Amino acid sequence: MAPRPPEPLTPLERLLTDALAHTAPGRSVWVALSGGLDSTLLLALAADVCQRAGRELAALHVNHGLQAAARDFEVHCRTLCESLGVALEVAHVDVALNGEGLEAAARAARYRAFETHVPQGDTLWLAQHQNDQAETFLLGALRGSGVRGLAGMPERRQWRGRTLVRPWLERPRAELEAAAWARSLDWYDDPTNDDLALLRNRLRHRVLPALGASGPRMLARSARLAGEADALLFDYAVQDLEALSRGPGCLEVEGLRAHSPARQRLLIRTLCQTLELPTPPAARLESLLEQLGAADDARVHLRWPGAEARRWRGGLYLMAPRQALPAWQASWNGEEGIATPLGPLGLKLCPARQVTLRFRRGGEVIDLAGRGRRDLKRLLQEAGLPPWRREGVIVVMEGERCLAALAGPDRVTPDRVTPDRVLFQARDVTLIALNEL
């Protein structure tokens, strides 16, 4: 008897097969597994698809610890992964409100877990569907969002070296529910999904059903069109940013002011997006635009959750929040690599000698070749190093003598910190980058 041909793929499985074909060879696929119907079905079908393709699959469950059922969700995820032969990572997170609503804070904690547990280069599949997109569109509209907020969730995007994919964003929730019942899957329903005190739940249970079967589809279509418009605006804004750029995370203020307020807002939001920084809330953004015309000596400094802006010498700087530097110093023999609060020191001191590394405190003087003894504070001012970066300058000290000054952190994004750039060095020493040896 001839072997039985394999069952044809369902539409949901075909979407996963297509998504798998666009993942990098040799890299793992992850499923964000909450334990609800959508993600349980996603993992079950992904296990089949990845097994047929010979691809590595893993799951990540984030336990927020916000409800009594959290433990039951985790147990379900462990049982499901064991039955499917899928490796599971469980992340227990702390949800810190930090002035945000609970939903936003939980989302931020979830994404921190994604960054911690999913290696760069891998792909994470998320189970959001058409109804979720329709809800997100309505939420954006009710909050008075612009094009970017109305665009909802992208089907695919690059995020901090990882690829986030929502393969079922165009499929209705009813299709997922029918597929889960057809496979006799077990899942846990989140009890908070029935809490009508939450706006999203009121939209889910009262508004979307009243719109009929076509309602979620048309709202999701509007979100997709808004996403296309947002992508076009992003491309145009990037071209403007190239002309205004004065370095990473810095724009020329006068050039920015030459544009209309609407274009200024677009450019600042786009720069935040390229730097992977949160965009400023509307009121904070308007305050920032108002202060673009401040005097050059004004100390313009605005903060919002996850980011801050400063103005200095005709430049507008956007960056991650700066943390207070610790009281630190360390002995260094000039040869071996040494850790610093700003990252590993990738320099070698020639000739090698026993020295001390610490943050500058003020009053340091360095003897430069051809210039003689110079006050380090004045040298940093002349070099155009912004005041907030001077705080993080590391000095190489031999007793009371300053041998060198190393650039402090460029806190444009949290991961771009390294003290490997030599600002100044004494005439009788040389600092060489280890990668140049």
C-alpha positions as CSV (number, residue, x, y, z in Angstrom):
1,M,0.0,0.0,0.0
2,A,1.3,3.4,-0.9
3,P,2.1,5.7,2.0
4,R,-0.6,8.1,2.9
5,P,0.1,11.6,1.7
6,P,0.5,14.3,4.4
7,E,-2.5,16.3,5.3
8,P,-2.7,19.6,3.5
9,L,-1.7,22.6,5.5
10,T,-4.4,24.8,7.0
11,P,-4.4,28.6,6.3
12,L,-2.9,29.1,9.8
13,E,-0.2,26.6,9.2
14,R,0.6,28.1,5.8
15,L,1.2,31.5,7.4
16,L,3.6,29.9,9.9
17,T,5.4,28.1,7.1
18,D,5.7,31.4,5.2
19,A,7.0,33.1,8.3
20,L,9.5,30.4,8.9
21,A,10.8,30.7,5.4
22,H,11.8,34.4,6.1
23,T,13.7,33.6,9.3
24,A,17.5,33.5,9.3
25,P,19.0,30.0,8.6
26,G,20.5,28.4,11.7
27,R,18.6,30.7,14.1
28,S,15.9,29.6,16.6
29,V,12.3,30.6,16.5
30,W,10.6,31.5,19.8
31,V,6.9,31.7,20.7
32,A,5.7,34.2,23.3
33,L,3.5,31.8,25.3
34,S,1.0,33.3,27.7
35,G,-1.1,30.1,28.1
36,G,-4.2,31.5,26.6
37,L,-6.0,30.2,23.5
38,D,-4.1,32.2,21.0
39,S,-0.5,31.5,22.1
40,T,-1.3,27.9,23.0
41,L,-2.5,27.3,19.4
42,L,0.5,29.2,18.0
43,L,2.9,27.0,19.9
44,A,1.1,23.8,19.0
45,L,1.1,24.6,15.2
46,A,4.6,26.0,15.4
47,A,5.9,22.8,16.9
48,D,4.6,20.9,13.9
49,V,5.8,23.4,11.3
50,C,9.3,23.6,12.8
51,Q,9.6,19.9,13.2
52,R,8.8,19.3,9.6
53,A,11.4,22.0,8.6
54,G,14.0,20.8,11.0
55,R,14.2,24.1,12.8
56,E,14.8,24.9,16.5
57,L,11.8,26.1,18.4
58,A,11.6,27.4,22.0
59,A,8.9,29.1,24.1
60,L,9.1,32.0,26.5
61,H,6.5,32.5,29.2
62,V,6.5,35.8,31.2
63,N,5.0,35.5,34.6
64,H,4.0,39.0,35.7
65,G,2.8,37.8,39.1
66,L,-0.2,40.2,39.0
67,Q,-3.0,37.7,39.7
68,A,-3.8,34.6,41.6
69,A,-4.0,32.6,38.4
70,A,-0.4,33.4,37.4
71,R,0.9,30.2,38.8
72,D,-1.7,28.1,37.0
73,F,-0.7,29.8,33.7
74,E,2.9,28.9,34.3
75,V,2.1,25.3,35.1
76,H,0.0,25.0,32.0
77,C,2.8,26.4,29.9
78,R,5.3,23.9,31.4
79,T,2.9,21.0,30.8
80,L,2.2,22.0,27.2
81,C,5.9,22.4,26.3
82,E,6.8,19.1,27.8
83,S,4.0,17.4,25.8
84,L,5.3,19.0,22.6
85,G,9.0,18.5,23.3
86,V,9.6,22.3,23.2
87,A,12.2,24.0,25.4
88,L,10.6,26.6,27.7
89,E,12.1,29.7,29.4
90,V,10.1,31.2,32.2
91,A,10.7,34.8,33.1
92,H,9.4,36.1,36.5
93,V,9.2,39.9,36.2
94,D,8.5,42.9,38.4
95,V,5.9,45.3,37.0
96,A,7.0,48.8,38.0
97,L,4.3,51.4,37.2
98,N,6.7,54.4,37.0
99,G,3.8,56.7,36.2
100,E,2.4,54.4,33.6
101,G,-0.9,52.5,33.6
102,L,-0.8,48.8,34.6
103,E,-1.2,47.5,31.0
104,A,1.7,49.7,29.8
105,A,3.9,48.7,32.7
106,A,3.2,45.0,32.2
107,R,4.0,45.4,28.5
108,A,7.3,47.1,29.3
109,A,8.2,44.3,31.7
110,R,7.3,41.7,29.1
111,Y,9.6,43.3,26.5
112,R,12.4,43.5,29.0
113,A,12.0,39.7,29.3
114,F,12.0,39.3,25.5
115,E,15.4,41.2,25.4
116,T,16.8,39.1,28.3
117,H,15.8,35.7,27.1
118,V,15.6,35.8,23.3
119,P,19.1,36.0,21.8
120,Q,19.9,38.6,19.2
121,G,19.4,37.2,15.7
122,D,16.5,34.9,16.7
123,T,12.9,35.4,15.8
124,L,10.0,35.8,18.3
125,W,6.5,34.9,17.1
126,L,3.5,36.7,18.8
127,A,0.0,35.4,18.6
128,Q,-2.0,38.7,18.1
129,H,-4.7,38.4,15.5
130,Q,-7.1,40.6,13.6
131,N,-9.4,41.3,16.5
132,D,-6.4,42.4,18.6
133,Q,-5.4,44.8,15.9
134,A,-9.0,46.2,15.7
135,E,-9.0,46.8,19.4
136,T,-5.6,48.5,19.2
137,F,-6.8,50.8,16.4
138,L,-9.9,51.8,18.4
139,L,-7.8,52.4,21.5
140,G,-5.5,54.7,19.5
141,A,-8.4,56.6,18.1
142,L,-10.0,57.1,21.5
143,R,-6.7,58.4,22.8
144,G,-6.4,60.9,20.0
145,S,-3.4,59.2,18.4
146,G,-1.9,60.2,15.1
147,V,-1.0,58.0,12.2
148,R,1.6,56.0,14.2
149,G,-0.8,55.2,17.0
150,L,-3.6,54.3,14.6
151,A,-1.2,51.9,12.7
152,G,-1.5,49.5,15.6
153,M,0.9,46.6,15.7
154,P,3.2,45.8,12.7
155,E,3.2,42.3,11.3
156,R,7.0,42.2,11.3
157,R,9.7,44.5,12.7
158,Q,13.3,44.5,13.8
159,W,13.7,45.2,17.5
160,R,17.1,45.4,19.3
161,G,18.7,42.8,17.1
162,R,15.7,40.5,17.1
163,T,12.8,40.0,14.7
164,L,9.3,40.2,16.1
165,V,6.6,38.6,13.9
166,R,2.9,38.4,14.2
167,P,2.0,35.7,11.6
168,W,-1.8,35.8,12.3
169,L,-2.4,39.5,12.4
170,E,-4.8,39.3,9.4
171,R,-6.7,36.3,10.7
172,P,-10.0,36.6,12.8
173,R,-10.0,35.4,16.3
174,A,-12.9,33.0,15.5
175,E,-10.7,31.1,13.1
176,L,-8.1,30.6,15.8
177,E,-10.8,29.4,18.3
178,A,-12.1,26.9,15.8
179,A,-8.7,25.5,15.1
180,A,-7.9,25.2,18.9
181,W,-11.2,23.2,19.4
182,A,-10.4,21.1,16.4
183,R,-7.1,20.0,17.9
184,S,-8.7,19.5,21.4
185,L,-6.2,21.9,23.0
186,D,-6.4,23.0,26.6
187,W,-5.7,26.6,27.5
188,Y,-6.3,29.0,30.3
189,D,-8.6,32.0,30.0
190,D,-7.2,35.1,31.6
191,P,-9.9,36.2,34.2
192,T,-8.8,39.8,33.7
193,N,-10.1,39.7,30.1
194,D,-13.6,39.9,31.5
195,D,-13.0,43.0,33.6
196,L,-15.1,45.7,32.0
197,A,-13.4,48.4,34.0
198,L,-10.6,48.1,31.4
199,L,-11.3,50.0,28.2
200,R,-9.8,47.3,26.0
201,N,-12.2,44.7,27.5
202,R,-15.2,47.0,26.9
203,L,-14.2,47.4,23.3
204,R,-13.8,43.6,23.0
205,H,-17.0,42.6,24.6
206,R,-19.4,45.4,23.7
207,V,-18.2,47.5,20.8
208,L,-16.6,44.9,18.4
209,P,-19.6,42.4,18.6
210,A,-21.9,45.3,17.8
211,L,-20.0,46.0,14.6
212,G,-20.7,42.6,13.1
213,A,-18.3,40.1,11.5
214,S,-16.8,42.7,9.1
215,G,-16.1,45.3,11.8
216,P,-12.7,43.9,13.0
217,R,-11.6,43.2,9.5
218,M,-12.3,46.8,8.3
219,L,-10.7,48.3,11.4
220,A,-7.6,46.1,11.0
221,R,-7.5,47.2,7.3
222,S,-7.5,50.9,8.4
223,A,-4.7,50.1,10.8
224,R,-2.7,48.5,8.0
225,L,-3.2,51.6,5.7
226,A,-2.2,53.9,8.6
227,G,0.9,51.7,9.0
228,E,1.7,52.2,5.3
229,A,1.3,56.0,5.6
230,D,3.5,56.0,8.8
231,A,6.2,54.0,6.9
232,L,6.2,56.6,4.1
233,L,6.5,59.4,6.6
234,F,9.3,57.6,8.3
235,D,11.2,57.3,5.1
236,Y,10.8,61.0,4.3
237,A,11.7,62.0,7.8
238,V,14.9,60.0,7.7
239,Q,16.1,61.9,4.7
240,D,15.5,65.2,6.6
241,L,17.3,63.8,9.6
242,E,20.4,63.1,7.6
243,A,20.6,66.7,6.6
244,L,20.1,67.9,10.2
245,S,22.3,65.4,11.9
246,R,25.2,66.6,14.0
247,G,26.1,63.2,15.2
248,P,24.3,60.3,16.9
249,G,21.2,61.5,18.5
250,C,21.9,65.2,17.8
251,L,20.0,67.6,15.5
252,E,20.9,71.1,14.4
253,V,18.4,73.3,16.2
254,E,18.3,76.2,13.6
255,G,17.7,73.7,10.8
256,L,15.0,72.0,12.8
257,R,13.3,75.3,13.6
258,A,13.2,76.2,9.8
259,H,10.6,73.5,9.4
260,S,6.9,73.7,10.3
261,P,5.8,72.6,13.8
262,A,4.2,69.5,12.4
263,R,7.4,68.6,10.6
264,Q,9.4,69.3,13.8
265,R,7.2,66.9,15.7
266,L,7.6,64.2,13.0
267,L,11.4,64.6,13.0
268,I,11.7,64.3,16.7
269,R,9.4,61.3,16.9
270,T,11.3,59.6,14.1
271,L,14.7,60.3,15.6
272,C,13.4,58.7,18.8
273,Q,12.2,55.7,16.8
274,T,15.6,55.2,15.1
275,L,17.3,55.4,18.5
276,E,14.8,52.9,20.0
277,L,13.8,55.6,22.5
278,P,10.2,56.2,23.7
279,T,8.6,59.1,21.9
280,P,7.7,62.1,24.1
281,P,4.0,62.5,25.1
282,A,2.2,65.2,23.3
283,A,2.4,67.8,26.0
284,R,6.1,67.2,26.6
285,L,6.8,67.3,22.9
286,E,5.1,70.7,22.6
287,S,7.1,72.0,25.5
288,L,10.3,70.8,23.8
289,L,9.4,72.6,20.6
290,E,8.7,75.8,22.5
291,Q,12.2,75.6,24.0
292,L,14.0,75.2,20.7
293,G,14.1,79.0,20.6
294,A,15.7,79.4,24.0
295,A,19.0,81.3,24.3
296,D,22.1,79.2,23.7
297,D,23.2,79.5,27.3
298,A,19.8,78.2,28.6
299,R,20.0,74.8,30.2
300,V,17.2,73.1,28.3
301,H,16.6,69.6,29.8
302,L,13.3,67.8,29.4
303,R,12.6,64.2,30.6
304,W,9.8,61.7,29.9
305,P,9.7,58.0,30.7
306,G,12.6,56.2,29.1
307,A,14.3,59.2,27.5
308,E,15.4,62.8,27.8
309,A,16.3,65.8,25.6
310,R,19.0,68.5,26.1
311,R,19.9,71.5,24.1
312,W,23.6,72.7,24.0
313,R,25.6,74.8,21.6
314,G,22.9,74.8,18.8
315,G,22.3,71.1,19.0
316,L,19.3,69.1,20.3
317,Y,20.4,65.9,21.9
318,L,18.0,62.9,22.5
319,M,19.2,60.1,24.7
320,A,18.4,57.4,27.2
321,P,18.1,58.7,30.8
322,R,21.5,59.1,32.4
323,Q,22.1,57.3,35.7
324,A,24.2,58.7,38.5
325,L,27.8,57.5,38.3
326,P,29.2,55.5,41.2
327,A,32.1,56.6,43.4
328,W,34.7,54.4,41.7
329,Q,38.4,53.9,41.2
330,A,40.5,50.9,40.3
331,S,44.2,50.0,40.0
332,W,45.4,49.1,36.5
333,N,48.7,47.7,35.4
334,G,48.3,49.1,31.9
335,E,48.3,45.7,30.3
336,E,45.3,43.5,31.1
337,G,41.8,44.3,30.3
338,I,39.9,45.8,33.2
339,A,36.2,46.4,33.9
340,T,34.9,49.9,34.5
341,P,31.3,51.1,35.2
342,L,31.1,52.1,31.6
343,G,32.2,48.7,30.2
344,P,35.5,46.9,29.7
345,L,38.5,49.1,29.0
346,G,39.8,48.1,25.5
347,L,43.1,50.0,25.8
348,K,46.8,49.3,26.6
349,L,49.1,51.8,28.2
350,C,52.6,52.2,26.8
351,P,54.9,52.0,28.5
352,A,53.0,49.8,31.0
353,R,53.0,50.9,34.6
354,Q,50.8,50.8,37.7
355,V,48.2,53.5,37.6
356,T,44.7,54.4,38.9
357,L,41.5,54.7,36.9
358,R,38.7,56.9,38.3
359,F,36.1,59.4,37.2
360,R,37.3,63.0,36.9
361,R,36.7,65.1,40.0
362,G,37.9,68.5,38.8
363,G,41.3,70.2,39.2
364,E,43.1,67.6,37.0
365,V,46.0,69.0,34.9
366,I,47.7,67.1,32.0
367,D,51.0,67.8,30.3
368,L,50.3,67.7,26.5
369,A,52.9,67.4,23.8
370,G,53.5,70.8,22.2
371,R,51.1,72.5,24.5
372,G,52.5,72.1,28.0
373,R,50.4,71.8,31.2
374,R,46.7,72.4,30.6
375,D,43.7,72.3,32.9
376,L,41.5,69.3,31.9
377,K,38.3,71.1,32.5
378,R,39.2,73.8,29.9
379,L,40.4,71.2,27.5
380,L,37.1,69.4,27.7
381,Q,35.2,72.7,27.1
382,E,37.4,73.4,24.1
383,A,36.9,69.9,22.7
384,G,33.1,70.6,22.6
385,L,32.3,67.7,24.9
386,P,28.7,68.3,26.2
387,P,28.6,69.0,30.0
388,W,26.7,65.9,30.8
389,R,29.4,63.7,29.1
390,R,32.2,65.5,31.0
391,E,30.8,63.9,34.2
392,G,31.7,60.5,32.9
393,V,35.2,61.1,31.7
394,I,37.7,58.5,33.1
395,V,41.1,59.8,34.0
396,V,44.3,57.7,34.2
397,M,46.2,58.9,37.2
398,E,49.8,58.2,38.4
399,G,49.7,59.5,41.9
400,E,48.6,63.1,41.5
401,R,49.6,63.3,37.9
402,C,47.0,62.9,35.1
403,L,48.3,60.7,32.2
404,A,45.1,60.6,30.1
405,A,41.4,61.3,29.8
406,L,39.0,58.9,28.2
407,A,35.7,59.7,26.7
408,G,32.6,59.3,28.9
409,P,29.5,57.4,27.8
410,D,27.6,58.5,24.8
411,R,24.2,57.7,26.3
412,V,22.3,57.9,23.0
413,T,21.1,54.4,23.6
414,P,21.7,52.3,26.8
415,D,24.0,49.8,25.1
416,R,26.4,52.4,23.5
417,V,28.8,52.9,26.4
418,T,32.5,52.3,26.2
419,P,35.5,54.2,27.6
420,D,37.8,53.4,24.7
421,R,38.1,56.8,23.0
422,V,41.2,58.7,24.2
423,L,40.4,62.4,24.5
424,F,43.9,63.6,25.8
425,Q,47.1,61.9,26.8
426,A,50.3,63.1,28.3
427,R,53.3,63.6,26.0
428,D,55.3,60.7,27.5
429,V,52.5,58.0,27.3
430,T,50.5,56.3,24.6
431,L,47.2,54.5,24.8
432,I,46.5,51.9,22.1
433,A,43.2,50.2,21.4
434,L,43.5,46.5,21.9
435,N,41.8,45.8,18.5
436,E,44.7,47.7,16.8
437,L,47.4,45.6,18.3
